[in-house]
Amino acid sequence: MRKFWILTKLQVSSLFGINKILHMKNAEEKKQGKRALGGLVAMVFAMGYMSVLYSYMLARSFQMFDTLPSLLGIMALATSLLILIFSIFETKGVLFGFGDFDIVMSWPVNVRAVAASRVLNIYASNFVYAFLLLLPAGVIYAIMAVPPLWFYPLFLFLILLLPALPTIVGALLGTLLTVATARMKKSNLMSVVVQMILVIGLMLVSMRSGMAFEDPTKIATFAEALRPMIQGMYPPAQWFQDALAAGSLPSVLWLFLLTAGSIALLIFWLGKNFVQVNSLIKSKPRGETFVMQRQVHASKSSALFRREWKRYFSSSLYVVNTAFGHVMMIAAGVALFVKADEALKFLEMPEVASVTALIPFVLGWMVSMGTTTASAISIEGKSLWIAKSLPISARDWLTAKLKVTLALAIPSVLITGTLITLSLKMTFHEAIWMYLLPLAYAVTFAVLGLWVNIRMPRLDWQTEAEAVKQGGATMVTIFVGMSAAFAPALVGGLTGSPLVAPITLAVLTALTIAMWSSLMRSGEKRMLTLHS
């Protein structure tokens, strides 16, 4: 048990630069750790603010129809779905196939202790999301419902339990996916495709269930309709609600027993198969040997772009976490094209003057989520010396990384913009913003990702999840993108002013020029000072 806690402490303390702040003597290393921790703090405030706003809006609606306890069930369901998706992504790279596998397994520790510490590491990062989503909902519920005193300690206890089951289920699904694709020659590509299908499927199920909320004729029977929906989709979310709202002891026991049982079964299974699965992932497919092929001559910029493109698709975690924004955007365009009336009804809000004025900003937000540059420098990791030893300038290096984001964003914007323009029969003036604004967001946030990442690199990662998901640059880029899209969308939607879009375009253009100029001035120096 002592060795298990030591392993867990080592992994958890490496999250978000904590180890660097506490133990590194080098001032630059400490500064990088503080930047990573600052990114975490920014993420906490941003997610906390959004959770408070969303929980309050739901609570007001539920209170009107005397269904306030449903707030707890809905937020538990949303949290569990989010954690399930994240756990699937993190399995390869955190639980299996992590960089220091050989070093860790050479230590005098039990295999089961190593596996358990890895599961707890995933749980620890998922608990942060659960805490940020559930705590505001619990506080708002407590203010409005004024529950008895036992509610508060029980609420904190159940927050600890709730993330465990989706973490374990996600780890199992991720393991099955990893094992199924490990021996394929195009294993990363297959892993990306299957993960995308799985995540989109989960989202479609969630959205389909959520349609029940939009039919005004069902609001009168809201309480009756909501409970079966949550119970049918995910019973532990209903147990969470019943335990806190009604003090149901069986619900607490069911949640505790299911959590404890699933953890025990997963650790038992991992203890027997942990080394075998890791060996399967790290080995090459049978018969695969290196064969010298025809050498291709290419220009410097073309060769660098090809290098970055191959590196991008070599990591399924990297692809799924960034390309998902583009996939989601194209899916939204297809939905509008196929069922425009139903989709517009879903978007209609009484306070909004023009729904079509909001769409370019929503597309801009989705594009900003898909930027690859926020972790493009961090993902170099220990291979950074290769890029630094090449006879290239910082401009060439950064431009190649920028091109990867644009190669994904530009086709996505053109396809989605065309689908939406045709489905809504827009005028030329309306249609032009469906292309200009999302493309402007794509370029601006591609440059912003580089600008922030070269200042806040995460090069000492042991798993790709640390570089792709836990880097301060990634968090800053995502939440700045969210704010930069939602703020003008709110102003444009409420006022209906035709000036919001051109002003936003001008601001984005000015910011892009300023950041790119800054990169060109200091990029060479910063590139040379980077070290893993």
C-alpha positions in Angstrom: 0.0 0.0 0.0 2.9 2.4 0.8 4.4 1.9 -2.6 1.0 2.5 -4.2 0.7 5.9 -2.5 4.3 6.8 -3.4 3.6 6.1 -7.1 0.3 8.0 -6.9 2.0 11.0 -5.2 4.7 11.1 -7.9 2.1 11.2 -10.7 -0.4 13.6 -9.1 2.4 16.0 -8.1 3.6 16.1 -11.8 0.3 17.4 -12.9 0.2 21.1 -13.8 3.8 21.8 -12.9 3.5 21.2 -9.2 6.8 19.3 -9.0 8.7 22.0 -10.8 7.4 24.7 -8.4 8.3 22.7 -5.3 11.6 21.1 -6.3 13.3 22.7 -9.3 16.2 25.1 -8.5 16.4 26.5 -12.0 14.4 29.8 -12.2 13.2 29.2 -15.7 11.9 25.7 -14.8 10.1 27.2 -11.8 8.6 29.8 -14.1 7.3 27.2 -16.4 5.7 25.3 -13.5 4.0 28.5 -12.3 2.7 29.2 -15.8 1.2 25.7 -16.0 -0.4 26.2 -12.5 -1.6 29.6 -13.6 -3.3 27.8 -16.6 -5.0 25.5 -14.2 -6.3 28.4 -12.1 -7.6 30.1 -15.2 -9.4 26.9 -16.2 -10.9 26.5 -12.7 -12.3 30.1 -12.8 -13.6 29.7 -16.4 -15.2 26.3 -15.8 -16.5 27.4 -12.4 -18.1 30.5 -13.9 -19.8 28.6 -16.7 -21.0 25.9 -14.3 -22.5 28.6 -12.0 -24.2 30.3 -14.9 -25.6 27.0 -16.4 -26.6 25.6 -13.0 -28.4 28.8 -12.1 -30.4 28.9 -15.4 -31.4 25.3 -15.0 -32.3 25.8 -11.3 -34.6 28.8 -12.1 -36.4 26.7 -14.8 -36.8 23.7 -12.5 -38.0 25.7 -9.6 -40.8 27.2 -11.7 -42.2 23.7 -12.2 -41.4 22.4 -8.7 -38.7 20.0 -10.0 -35.6 21.6 -8.4 -34.0 18.2 -7.4 -33.7 17.4 -11.1 -30.9 19.9 -11.2 -28.7 17.4 -9.2 -29.6 14.5 -11.5 -29.0 16.5 -14.7 -25.6 17.8 -13.6 -24.6 14.4 -12.4 -25.5 12.9 -15.8 -23.6 15.7 -17.7 -20.6 15.3 -15.4 -20.5 11.5 -15.9 -20.8 11.8 -19.7 -17.9 14.3 -19.8 -15.7 12.1 -17.6 -16.5 9.0 -19.6 -15.4 10.8 -22.8 -12.2 12.1 -21.2 -11.3 8.7 -19.8 -11.6 7.0 -23.2 -9.2 9.6 -24.6 -6.7 9.2 -21.7 -6.5 5.4 -21.6 -3.7 5.2 -24.2 -0.9 7.3 -22.9 -1.9 7.5 -19.3 -3.0 4.0 -18.3 -1.3 2.1 -21.2 1.6 3.0 -23.5 3.0 5.8 -21.2 6.5 7.0 -21.9 8.3 5.8 -18.7 6.7 2.3 -18.7 10.1 0.5 -18.8 11.5 2.6 -16.0 8.5 2.2 -13.7 8.3 -1.5 -14.2 11.9 -1.9 -13.3 11.2 -0.6 -9.8 10.6 -3.0 -6.9 6.8 -2.5 -7.0 3.8 -4.7 -7.5 2.2 -4.6 -11.0 -1.2 -4.1 -9.4 0.1 -1.1 -7.5 1.4 0.5 -10.7 -1.9 -0.2 -12.5 -3.9 1.2 -9.5 -1.8 4.3 -9.3 -2.4 5.0 -13.0 -6.2 4.6 -12.6 -6.1 6.9 -9.6 -4.2 9.4 -11.7 -7.0 9.5 -14.3 -9.5 9.7 -11.5 -7.7 12.7 -9.9 -7.8 14.7 -13.1 -11.4 13.8 -13.7 -12.3 14.7 -10.1 -11.3 18.3 -10.9 -13.9 18.4 -13.7 -16.5 16.8 -11.4 -15.9 19.2 -8.6 -16.1 22.2 -10.8 -19.4 21.1 -12.4 -21.1 19.6 -9.3 -20.1 22.1 -6.6 -21.9 25.1 -8.1 -25.0 23.0 -8.7 -25.0 21.8 -5.1 -24.5 25.3 -3.7 -27.3 26.7 -5.9 -29.6 23.8 -4.9 -28.8 24.4 -1.2 -29.6 28.1 -1.5 -32.9 27.5 -3.2 -34.1 24.3 -1.4 -32.6 24.9 2.1 -31.9 21.2 2.7 -31.2 19.7 6.2 -27.6 19.7 7.6 -26.9 16.1 6.6 -27.0 17.3 2.9 -23.6 19.0 3.0 -21.3 16.2 4.2 -23.2 13.7 2.0 -22.9 15.9 -1.0 -19.1 16.1 -0.6 -18.9 12.4 -0.1 -21.0 11.6 -3.2 -18.9 14.0 -5.3 -15.9 11.8 -4.5 -17.9 8.7 -5.6 -19.5 9.9 -8.7 -16.5 10.3 -11.0 -15.2 6.8 -10.2 -17.7 4.7 -12.3 -17.5 6.7 -15.6 -13.7 6.8 -15.2 -13.6 3.0 -14.9 -16.1 2.4 -17.7 -14.1 4.9 -19.9 -10.9 3.1 -19.0 -12.4 -0.3 -20.0 -13.8 1.1 -23.3 -10.4 2.8 -24.0 -8.6 -0.5 -23.2 -10.8 -2.5 -25.6 -10.3 0.1 -28.3 -6.5 0.2 -27.6 -6.2 -3.6 -27.7 -8.4 -3.9 -30.8 -6.3 -1.4 -32.8 -2.9 -2.2 -31.4 -1.9 -4.8 -34.0 -3.2 -2.9 -37.0 -0.7 -1.2 -39.2 -2.8 2.0 -39.1 -3.6 1.6 -35.5 -3.6 5.4 -34.7 -6.0 6.1 -37.6 -8.3 3.3 -36.6 -8.2 4.5 -33.0 -9.1 8.0 -34.0 -12.0 6.9 -36.2 -13.5 4.6 -33.5 -13.1 7.2 -30.8 -14.8 9.8 -33.0 -17.7 7.5 -33.7 -18.1 6.6 -30.1 -18.0 10.2 -28.8 -20.4 11.4 -31.5 -22.7 8.5 -30.7 -22.7 9.5 -27.0 -23.5 13.1 -27.9 -26.3 12.1 -30.2 -27.9 9.9 -27.5 -27.5 12.8 -25.0 -29.0 15.3 -27.4 -31.9 13.0 -28.4 -32.8 12.5 -24.8 -32.6 16.3 -24.3 -35.2 16.9 -26.9 -37.9 16.1 -24.3 -37.1 19.5 -22.7 -38.0 21.5 -25.8 -41.6 20.5 -26.3 -43.8 23.0 -24.4 -46.6 20.4 -24.1 -44.4 18.3 -21.9 -43.4 21.0 -19.4 -46.5 20.5 -17.3 -45.4 16.9 -16.8 -41.8 17.8 -16.4 -41.2 15.9 -13.1 -42.7 12.7 -14.4 -40.8 12.9 -17.8 -37.4 13.8 -16.3 -36.9 11.0 -13.8 -37.4 8.1 -16.3 -35.0 9.9 -18.7 -32.2 10.1 -16.1 -32.9 6.6 -14.8 -32.9 5.1 -18.2 -29.7 6.8 -19.4 -27.6 6.5 -16.3 -29.1 5.1 -13.0 -26.2 6.3 -10.7 -27.2 9.9 -11.6 -30.7 9.2 -10.3 -29.2 7.6 -7.2 -27.1 10.8 -6.7 -30.3 12.9 -7.0 -32.4 10.6 -4.7 -29.7 10.4 -2.0 -29.3 14.2 -1.8 -32.9 15.3 -2.4 -34.8 12.6 -0.5 -32.1 11.2 1.8 -32.4 7.8 0.3 -30.0 5.4 2.1 -30.4 2.6 -0.5 -29.3 5.1 -3.2 -26.2 5.9 -1.2 -25.4 2.2 -0.7 -26.0 1.3 -4.3 -23.7 4.1 -5.5 -21.0 3.2 -2.9 -21.2 -0.6 -3.6 -21.2 -0.1 -7.4 -18.2 2.2 -7.2 -16.2 0.0 -4.8 -17.0 -3.2 -6.8 -16.1 -1.7 -10.2 -12.8 -0.3 -8.8 -11.9 -3.7 -7.3 -12.8 -5.6 -10.5 -10.8 -3.2 -12.7 -7.7 -3.3 -10.5 -7.9 -7.1 -10.3 -8.2 -7.4 -14.1 -5.3 -4.9 -14.6 -3.1 -6.7 -12.2 -3.3 -9.8 -14.5 -3.2 -8.0 -17.9 -1.4 -4.7 -17.4 2.0 -5.8 -18.6 0.5 -7.8 -21.5 -1.5 -4.9 -22.8 1.4 -2.5 -22.6 3.6 -4.9 -24.4 1.0 -5.4 -27.1 0.8 -1.6 -27.6 4.5 -1.1 -27.7 5.3 -4.0 -30.1 5.1 -3.7 -33.8 2.5 -5.6 -35.9 3.8 -9.0 -36.9 5.9 -9.0 -40.1 6.4 -5.2 -40.0 10.0 -4.4 -40.9 11.6 -1.3 -42.1 11.9 -1.2 -45.9 13.8 1.6 -47.7 11.4 3.3 -50.1 11.9 5.7 -52.9 13.3 8.9 -51.5 11.2 12.1 -52.2 12.7 15.5 -52.7 10.7 18.4 -51.3 11.1 22.0 -50.5 12.0 23.0 -46.9 8.4 24.3 -46.2 6.8 21.2 -47.7 9.1 18.8 -45.8 8.4 20.6 -42.5 4.7 20.6 -43.1 4.8 16.8 -43.9 6.8 16.3 -40.6 4.2 18.2 -38.6 1.3 16.5 -40.3 2.7 13.0 -39.6 3.4 13.9 -36.0 -0.2 15.1 -35.6 -1.7 11.9 -36.9 0.7 9.7 -34.9 -1.2 10.6 -31.7 -4.9 9.5 -31.5 -5.3 11.6 -28.3 -3.9 14.7 -30.1 -6.2 14.2 -33.1 -9.4 13.5 -31.2 -9.0 16.4 -28.7 -8.4 18.9 -31.5 -10.2 17.6 -34.6 -13.4 17.1 -32.6 -14.2 20.8 -32.9 -14.1 20.5 -36.7 -16.1 17.3 -36.8 -18.7 18.9 -34.5 -18.9 22.0 -36.8 -19.5 19.9 -39.9 -22.1 17.8 -38.1 -23.9 21.0 -37.1 -23.8 22.1 -40.8 -25.2 18.7 -41.9 -28.0 18.9 -39.3 -29.0 22.4 -40.5 -28.9 21.3 -44.1 -31.1 18.2 -43.5 -33.5 19.6 -40.9 -33.2 23.4 -41.0 -36.6 24.1 -39.4 -36.0 21.8 -36.4 -32.5 23.0 -35.9 -33.5 26.7 -36.0 -36.3 25.9 -33.5 -33.6 24.4 -31.2 -31.6 27.7 -31.5 -34.4 30.1 -31.1 -34.4 32.3 -28.0 -37.0 35.1 -27.3 -34.4 37.7 -26.5 -32.3 37.2 -29.7 -33.0 39.5 -32.5 -31.4 37.4 -35.2 -30.4 33.7 -34.9 -28.5 33.8 -38.2 -26.3 36.6 -36.8 -25.2 34.2 -34.0 -24.2 31.3 -36.2 -20.8 32.7 -37.5 -19.7 33.2 -33.9 -20.7 29.7 -32.9 -18.7 28.4 -35.9 -15.8 30.6 -34.7 -16.0 29.1 -31.3 -15.9 25.5 -32.7 -13.0 26.4 -34.9 -11.0 27.8 -32.0 -11.6 24.6 -30.1 -9.9 22.7 -32.9 -6.6 24.6 -32.9 -3.6 22.2 -32.9 -1.0 24.9 -32.2 -1.8 25.3 -28.5 0.1 22.1 -27.9 2.2 21.8 -31.1 5.4 23.0 -29.4 4.8 21.0 -26.2 4.2 17.8 -28.1 7.8 17.9 -29.4 8.9 16.8 -25.9 12.2 15.1 -25.8 12.5 15.2 -29.6 12.7 19.0 -29.6 16.5 18.7 -30.2 15.8 17.4 -33.7 13.9 20.5 -34.7 16.5 22.7 -33.1 19.3 20.9 -35.0 17.7 21.3 -38.4 18.9 24.2 -40.7 15.6 26.1 -40.4 14.5 29.3 -38.9 11.9 29.8 -36.1 9.7 31.3 -38.8 9.8 28.1 -40.9 9.2 25.9 -37.8 6.3 27.9 -36.5 4.7 28.3 -40.0 4.7 24.5 -40.5 2.8 24.1 -37.2 0.4 26.9 -38.2 -0.3 25.2 -41.6 -1.6 22.0 -39.8 -4.3 23.9 -38.0 -5.3 25.8 -41.2 -5.3 22.5 -43.3 -8.0 21.2 -40.9 -9.9 24.5 -40.4 -10.2 25.8 -43.9 -12.0 22.8 -45.5 -14.2 22.5 -42.4 -15.3 26.1 -42.6 -15.9 26.0 -46.4 -18.0 22.8 -46.1 -20.0 24.0 -43.1 -20.5 27.5 -44.4 -21.8 26.2 -47.7 -24.2 23.8 -46.0 -25.6 26.5 -43.7 -25.9 29.1 -46.5 -27.8 26.7 -48.7 -30.1 25.4 -45.9 -31.1 28.8 -44.6 -31.2 30.5 -48.1 -29.1 33.4 -46.9 -28.5 36.6 -48.7 -25.0 37.4 -50.0 -24.4 39.7 -47.1 -25.3 37.1 -44.5 -23.5 34.3 -46.3 -20.2 36.1 -46.5 -19.9 36.2 -42.7 -20.4 32.4 -42.6 -17.0 32.2 -44.2 -15.1 35.3 -43.2 -15.6 35.2 -39.4 -14.9 31.5 -38.8 -11.8 31.7 -41.0 -10.7 34.8 -39.0 -11.1 32.8 -35.8 -9.2 29.9 -37.2 -6.2 32.1 -38.2 -6.3 34.2 -35.0 -6.4 31.2 -32.6 -3.9 29.2 -34.6 -1.5 32.1 -34.1 -2.6 32.6 -30.5 -1.9 28.9 -29.8 1.7 29.3 -31.0 2.1 32.7 -29.2 1.0 31.2 -25.9 2.6 27.8 -26.3 6.1 29.1 -27.0 5.8 31.0 -23.7 4.2 28.2 -21.7 5.6 25.0 -23.1 5.1 21.6 -21.4 8.1 19.7 -22.7 8.8 17.4 -19.8 5.7 15.3 -20.3 5.7 11.5 -19.7 2.3 11.0 -21.3 0.8 12.8 -24.3 -2.2 13.7 -22.2 0.0 16.1 -20.2 1.0 18.0 -23.3 -2.3 18.0 -25.1 -4.8 18.4 -22.3 -3.0 19.6 -19.2 -0.8 22.3 -20.7 -1.5 25.9 -19.6 -1.4 27.0 -23.3 -4.2 24.7 -24.2 -6.4 25.9 -21.4 -5.7 29.6 -22.1 -6.4 29.1 -25.9 -9.7 27.2 -25.3 -11.2 29.6 -22.8 -10.0 32.8 -24.6 -11.6 31.3 -27.7 -14.8 30.7 -25.9 -14.9 34.3 -24.5 -13.9 35.8 -27.9 -16.8 34.0 -29.6 -19.5 34.4 -26.9 -19.0 38.1 -26.1 -19.7 39.4 -29.6 -22.3 36.8 -30.2 -24.2 38.0 -27.1 -23.9 41.7 -28.3 -24.9 40.9 -31.8 -27.8 38.6 -30.8 -29.3 41.0 -28.4 -28.9 44.2 -30.4 -29.1 42.8 -34.0 -26.5 45.4 -35.0 -24.9 44.8 -38.4 -21.6 46.3 -37.1 -20.8 43.6 -34.7 -19.4 41.2 -37.3 -17.1 43.7 -39.1 -15.8 45.1 -35.9 -15.0 41.6 -34.6 -13.3 40.8 -37.9 -11.2 44.0 -37.6 -10.2 43.2 -34.0 -9.3 39.6 -34.8 -7.2 40.8 -37.8 -5.3 43.3 -35.7 -4.7 40.8 -32.9 -3.4 38.3 -35.4 -1.0 40.8 -37.0 0.3 41.9 -33.5 0.8 38.3 -32.3 2.5 37.1 -35.5 4.8 40.1 -35.5 5.7 39.4 -31.8 6.4 35.7 -32.8 8.7 36.8 -35.6 10.6 39.2 -33.4 11.2 36.9 -30.4 10.6 33.4 -31.9 14.2 32.7 -32.8 15.4 33.5 -29.3 12.6 31.6 -27.6 13.1 28.6 -29.8 16.8 28.4 -28.9 16.1 28.7 -25.2 13.5 25.9 -25.2 14.7 22.7 -23.6 13.0 19.4 -22.5 
